[in-house]
């Protein structure tokens, strides 16, 4: 069982930056696909970025690479989403998600159905 706890959300003006954190109760000797998703009011939850802890391969939602960046700390149990040049359209609840990797060692793609473990979310609000 993987537990995920997000933090770091808040209110920021357009053009500002935020760093979200996800503390994960994972076995660092195993490999996981870690991801950030977001859900705006009245919209579906969509993937923002996924990160393979075994290979460090990352995949970003179209248009977000360059503004958003995922990283992990030295303990490999805390994952960050660095967000810059924020826009009002980035307003959403942001969720951390995890999927233990199978024999292929590959992430299965930024689809919410591919991630069995979820945090409670942290709200990001960007004002114009």
TABEL-V612500 format. One record per pair of residues at least 4 apart in sequence whose C-alpha atoms are under 8 Angstrom apart, sorted by the first residue. I is the first residue (numbers start at 0). J is the second residue. Records with the same first field share a line. If there is no record, write none. Layout:
I=J  J
This chain:
0=116
1=23  24  25  97  116
2=23  24  25  116  117  118
3=21  22  23  24  95  96  116  117  118  119
4=20  21  22  23  95  118  119  120
5=19  20  21  22  94  95  118  119  120  121
6=19  20  21  120  121
7=17  18  19  20  121
8=17  18  19  121  122  123  124
9=17  121  122  123  124
10=123  124  125  126
11=15  16  17  123  124  125  126
12=85  125  126  127
13=84  85  86  87  125  126  127
14=83  84  85  86
15=83  84  85
16=81  82  83  84  85
17=81  82  83
18=79  80  81  82
19=79  80  81
20=77  78  79  80
21=77  78  79  95
22=76  77  78
23=76  77  78
24=76
25=29  76
27=75  76
29=99
30=51  52  53  99  100  104
31=51  52  53  97  98  99  100  106
32=49  50  51  52  97  98  99  100  105  106
33=49  50  51  52  95  96  97  98
34=46  47  48  49  50  95  96  97  109
35=46  47  48  49  80  93  94  95  96
36=44  45  46  47  48  93  94  95  96  111
37=44  45  46  47  91  92  93  94
38=42  43  44  45  91  92  93
39=43  44  90  91  92
40=91
44=111
45=109  110  111
46=60  109  110  111
47=59  60  63  109
48=57  58  59  60  69  109
49=57  58  59  106  108  109
50=55  56  57  58  69  106
51=55  56  57  105  106
52=56
53=104
57=69
59=63  64
60=64
63=67
64=68
66=82  83  84  85
67=80  81  82  83
68=79  80  81  82
69=78  79  80  81
70=78  79  80  81
71=75  76  77  78  79
72=76  77  78  79
85=89  125
86=90  125  126  127
87=124  125  126  127
88=125
89=123  124  125
90=122  123  124  125
91=122  123  124
92=120  121  122  123
93=120  121  122  123
94=117  118  119  120  121
95=117  118  120
96=114  115  116  117  118
97=114  115  116  117
98=106  113  114  115  116
100=104  105  106
101=105
107=113
108=113
109=113
110=114
